Amino acid sequence: MMEYIGATGVPVKFESVPIKDGIDFHFILGFAIDADPSGNYQNGKFSPYWADNLTPSAVAAIKSTHPNVKVMASLSGWSIGEKVLHWYEPKDKQVWISNAFTSLKNLAKKYHLDGIDIDYERFAKGSSSSFAYCIGELITRLKNQGVISVATIAPYYDTAAPYIQLFKGYGTVIDYVNHQFYTDKVKNPKGYLEAFKLRGTQFDKEKLLPSYEINGRGIQGDAFFDALNLLEANGFDVNGVMIFSADDAASNGYHFETKSQAFLLNSTSV
């Protein structure tokens, strides 16, 4: 189970989210950004921009209370303030990788992080090859040196190509694919199944997680769970669920978190 938290500035608390025993629950902090508050890029030096109340002590507390919880930092996201972010071509790839490794190692130590999620959503023209190399090498170095134990990627329909390139070269160090199916304009379970089939051919279907956006785009309501049942009926192992995001979930009593975990715990794939 994976859920983004803290991306909108809403002061949601880790402990407000229902967490079931017997399931791996990953909170994904949104976001760590390679930029200063004005949006000026920092050549790989990432800083935390998630909600202020999601402090190192808050992370330590939820992990102590629930040993099945892991906490990750998502890199980039859509924007900082009014400035839309994008992957840019580093002048020196090795310097960018070194800076990113050091800054994320420091963040991981301070915030007790277990992993990173890659969520670059726009790309400068011709920059996809440097993205695959820099991000792939960064994940590899972080894992090889024991800084993180889990790494995920979060493509959507318009960014599939650079992420496919990344996954093709570095799929062995990527644990899950948090594809943003809610951007695929899928409104019903049958359409969700077809979208999942497509993304399963582009990535590894065993690492691909169905996703849901609360009060957002794509399939909505309990039709999402109809889609999960349809996936299993068609031979797909539903190995997890990604939800965006806990910031909006209080409005419906964390219905989708509760029901997703119940589905996963009752699923034949778990």
C-alpha positions as CSV (number, residue, x, y, z in Angstrom):
1,M,0.0,0.0,0.0
2,M,1.4,3.4,-1.0
3,E,0.0,6.8,-0.3
4,Y,1.3,10.3,-1.0
5,I,1.1,12.7,1.9
6,G,2.0,16.4,2.5
7,A,2.0,17.6,-1.1
8,T,-0.7,20.2,-0.8
9,G,0.3,21.8,2.5
10,V,-2.7,20.5,4.3
11,P,-1.6,19.6,7.9
12,V,-2.6,15.9,7.7
13,K,-1.0,13.7,10.3
14,F,0.5,10.2,9.7
15,E,-1.5,8.8,12.6
16,S,-4.8,10.0,11.1
17,V,-4.5,7.5,8.3
18,P,-5.8,3.9,9.1
19,I,-3.0,1.4,8.9
20,K,-3.7,-2.3,9.0
21,D,-1.3,-4.9,10.4
22,G,0.0,-7.5,8.0
23,I,0.5,-5.1,5.1
24,D,3.4,-3.1,4.0
25,F,2.3,0.6,4.1
26,H,4.5,3.2,2.4
27,F,3.9,6.9,3.0
28,I,5.4,9.0,0.2
29,L,6.3,12.5,1.2
30,G,5.6,15.1,-1.4
31,F,8.0,16.5,-2.4
32,A,11.8,16.7,-2.2
33,I,12.8,19.2,-4.9
34,D,16.1,20.1,-6.6
35,A,15.3,23.9,-6.4
36,D,15.2,26.8,-4.0
37,P,11.9,28.3,-2.9
38,S,11.9,30.6,-6.0
39,G,12.2,27.6,-8.3
40,N,15.8,28.0,-9.2
41,Y,17.4,24.7,-9.9
42,Q,20.2,23.6,-7.5
43,N,22.1,21.0,-9.6
44,G,20.9,18.0,-7.7
45,K,20.7,19.5,-4.2
46,F,17.3,18.4,-3.0
47,S,15.3,20.1,-0.2
48,P,12.1,19.0,1.5
49,Y,8.9,20.9,0.6
50,W,6.3,18.6,2.2
51,A,3.9,19.8,4.9
52,D,5.7,21.3,7.9
53,N,4.1,19.0,10.5
54,L,5.6,15.9,8.8
55,T,8.7,16.3,10.8
56,P,11.5,13.8,11.5
57,S,10.0,13.1,14.9
58,A,6.6,12.5,13.3
59,V,8.2,10.0,10.9
60,A,10.0,8.2,13.7
61,A,6.8,8.1,15.8
62,I,4.6,6.5,13.1
63,K,7.4,3.9,12.3
64,S,7.7,3.1,15.9
65,T,3.9,2.7,16.4
66,H,3.5,0.7,13.1
67,P,6.6,-1.4,12.3
68,N,5.0,-2.2,8.9
69,V,5.3,1.4,7.8
70,K,8.0,2.8,5.5
71,V,8.4,6.4,4.6
72,M,9.7,7.7,1.3
73,A,10.4,11.0,-0.4
74,S,9.0,11.7,-3.8
75,L,11.3,13.7,-6.1
76,S,10.1,16.8,-7.9
77,G,6.3,16.7,-8.4
78,W,4.5,19.2,-10.7
79,S,5.5,22.6,-9.3
80,I,6.9,24.7,-6.6
81,G,4.7,27.7,-6.0
82,E,3.6,28.9,-9.4
83,K,6.7,27.6,-11.2
84,V,6.1,24.3,-13.1
85,L,9.1,22.0,-12.7
86,H,10.8,19.9,-15.3
87,W,13.8,17.6,-15.7
88,Y,16.6,19.7,-17.1
89,E,19.9,18.6,-18.7
90,P,22.7,18.7,-16.1
91,K,25.8,20.4,-17.3
92,D,27.8,17.6,-15.7
93,K,25.9,14.4,-15.0
94,Q,28.4,13.1,-12.5
95,V,28.2,16.3,-10.4
96,W,24.4,16.1,-10.5
97,I,24.4,12.5,-9.4
98,S,26.9,13.2,-6.6
99,N,25.0,16.2,-5.3
100,A,21.7,14.3,-5.5
101,F,23.2,11.3,-3.6
102,T,24.6,13.5,-0.9
103,S,21.5,15.6,-0.4
104,L,19.2,12.6,-0.4
105,K,21.5,10.7,2.0
106,N,21.3,13.6,4.4
107,L,17.5,13.8,4.0
108,A,17.2,10.0,4.5
109,K,19.2,10.3,7.7
110,K,17.3,13.3,9.1
111,Y,13.8,12.0,8.2
112,H,14.4,8.3,8.8
113,L,13.5,7.6,5.1
114,D,13.4,4.1,3.6
115,G,13.3,5.1,-0.1
116,I,12.6,7.5,-2.9
117,D,9.9,7.9,-5.5
118,I,10.6,9.5,-8.9
119,D,7.8,11.9,-10.0
120,Y,9.3,14.2,-12.6
121,E,6.3,15.2,-14.7
122,R,7.7,17.5,-17.4
123,F,10.9,17.1,-19.5
124,A,13.0,19.6,-21.4
125,K,13.2,18.6,-25.1
126,G,15.8,15.9,-25.7
127,S,16.5,15.3,-22.0
128,S,15.1,11.9,-21.6
129,S,18.4,10.1,-22.0
130,S,20.1,12.1,-19.2
131,F,17.0,11.5,-17.0
132,A,17.3,7.7,-17.4
133,Y,21.0,7.7,-16.8
134,C,21.1,10.2,-13.9
135,I,18.1,8.8,-12.0
136,G,19.1,5.2,-12.7
137,E,22.6,5.8,-11.4
138,L,21.3,7.7,-8.4
139,I,18.9,4.9,-7.3
140,T,21.7,2.3,-7.9
141,R,24.1,4.3,-5.7
142,L,21.6,4.9,-3.0
143,K,20.7,1.2,-2.8
144,N,24.3,-0.1,-3.1
145,Q,25.4,2.1,-0.2
146,G,22.4,1.1,1.9
147,V,20.9,4.6,2.1
148,I,17.5,3.3,0.8
149,S,15.8,-0.1,0.5
150,V,13.0,0.8,-1.9
151,A,12.6,2.8,-5.0
152,T,9.5,3.6,-7.1
153,I,8.7,5.5,-10.2
154,A,5.5,7.5,-11.0
155,P,4.9,7.9,-14.7
156,Y,1.7,9.1,-16.3
157,Y,0.4,9.0,-19.9
158,D,2.5,12.0,-21.1
159,T,5.7,10.9,-19.5
160,A,5.7,7.2,-20.3
161,A,8.5,7.3,-22.8
162,P,11.3,8.6,-20.5
163,Y,10.2,6.3,-17.7
164,I,10.1,3.3,-20.0
165,Q,13.7,4.2,-20.9
166,L,14.6,4.4,-17.3
167,F,12.9,1.1,-16.4
168,K,14.5,-0.6,-19.4
169,G,18.0,0.3,-18.2
170,Y,17.5,0.1,-14.4
171,G,14.4,-2.0,-13.8
172,T,16.3,-4.3,-11.4
173,V,16.7,-1.5,-8.8
174,I,13.1,-0.2,-9.2
175,D,10.7,-2.0,-6.9
176,Y,7.3,-0.6,-7.9
177,V,5.7,1.4,-10.7
178,N,3.2,3.9,-9.3
179,H,1.6,4.7,-12.7
180,Q,-0.9,7.5,-12.4
181,F,-3.8,5.7,-14.0
182,Y,-6.1,8.5,-13.0
183,T,-4.5,10.6,-15.8
184,D,-5.4,8.0,-18.5
185,K,-9.0,9.3,-18.7
186,V,-10.3,5.9,-17.6
187,K,-13.8,6.1,-16.2
188,N,-14.9,2.5,-15.8
189,P,-13.5,-0.9,-14.8
190,K,-13.2,-2.3,-18.4
191,G,-11.3,0.8,-19.4
192,Y,-9.1,0.4,-16.4
193,L,-8.3,-3.2,-17.3
194,E,-7.3,-2.1,-20.8
195,A,-5.0,0.6,-19.5
196,F,-3.4,-1.8,-17.0
197,K,-2.8,-4.3,-19.8
198,L,-1.0,-1.5,-21.8
199,R,1.2,-0.3,-19.0
200,G,1.9,-3.9,-18.1
201,T,3.6,-4.3,-21.4
202,Q,5.6,-1.1,-21.1
203,F,6.8,-1.9,-17.5
204,D,6.8,-5.1,-15.4
205,K,3.2,-6.1,-14.7
206,E,4.4,-7.7,-11.4
207,K,5.7,-4.3,-10.2
208,L,2.8,-2.2,-11.6
209,L,0.4,-0.9,-9.0
210,P,-3.1,0.3,-9.8
211,S,-3.7,3.8,-8.5
212,Y,-6.6,6.1,-7.4
213,E,-6.9,9.9,-7.0
214,I,-9.3,10.9,-4.2
215,N,-11.9,13.4,-5.3
216,G,-9.9,13.7,-8.6
217,R,-9.5,12.4,-12.1
218,G,-10.2,9.1,-13.6
219,I,-12.3,6.3,-12.2
220,Q,-14.0,7.4,-9.0
221,G,-15.9,5.8,-6.1
222,D,-16.2,2.1,-5.5
223,A,-15.9,1.5,-9.2
224,F,-12.2,1.5,-8.5
225,F,-12.6,-1.7,-6.4
226,D,-14.7,-3.2,-9.2
227,A,-11.7,-2.5,-11.4
228,L,-9.4,-4.3,-9.0
229,N,-11.6,-7.3,-9.0
230,L,-11.7,-7.3,-12.8
231,L,-7.9,-7.2,-12.9
232,E,-7.7,-10.3,-10.7
233,A,-10.4,-12.0,-12.7
234,N,-8.2,-11.5,-15.8
235,G,-5.2,-13.0,-14.3
236,F,-3.3,-10.0,-12.9
237,D,-1.8,-10.1,-9.5
238,V,-2.8,-6.9,-7.7
239,N,0.4,-6.5,-5.6
240,G,-0.5,-3.2,-4.1
241,V,-2.5,0.0,-4.5
242,M,-1.2,3.6,-4.8
243,I,-3.5,6.5,-3.6
244,F,-3.1,10.2,-4.1
245,S,-3.4,11.5,-1.5
246,A,-3.9,11.4,2.3
247,D,-4.2,15.2,2.2
248,D,-7.7,14.8,0.7
249,A,-8.7,11.6,2.4
250,A,-10.1,12.9,5.7
251,S,-13.1,14.3,3.8
252,N,-14.4,10.8,3.2
253,G,-13.2,9.2,6.4
254,Y,-10.2,7.4,4.7
255,H,-12.7,5.1,2.9
256,F,-10.3,4.2,0.1
257,E,-7.3,3.5,2.4
258,T,-9.4,1.2,4.6
259,K,-11.1,-0.6,1.7
260,S,-7.8,-0.9,-0.4
261,Q,-6.0,-2.5,2.5
262,A,-8.9,-4.9,3.1
263,F,-8.9,-5.8,-0.6
264,L,-5.1,-6.5,-0.5
265,L,-5.3,-8.5,2.7
266,N,-8.1,-10.7,1.2
267,S,-6.5,-10.9,-2.2
268,T,-5.1,-14.2,-3.4
269,S,-2.1,-12.3,-4.7
270,V,-0.9,-11.4,-1.1
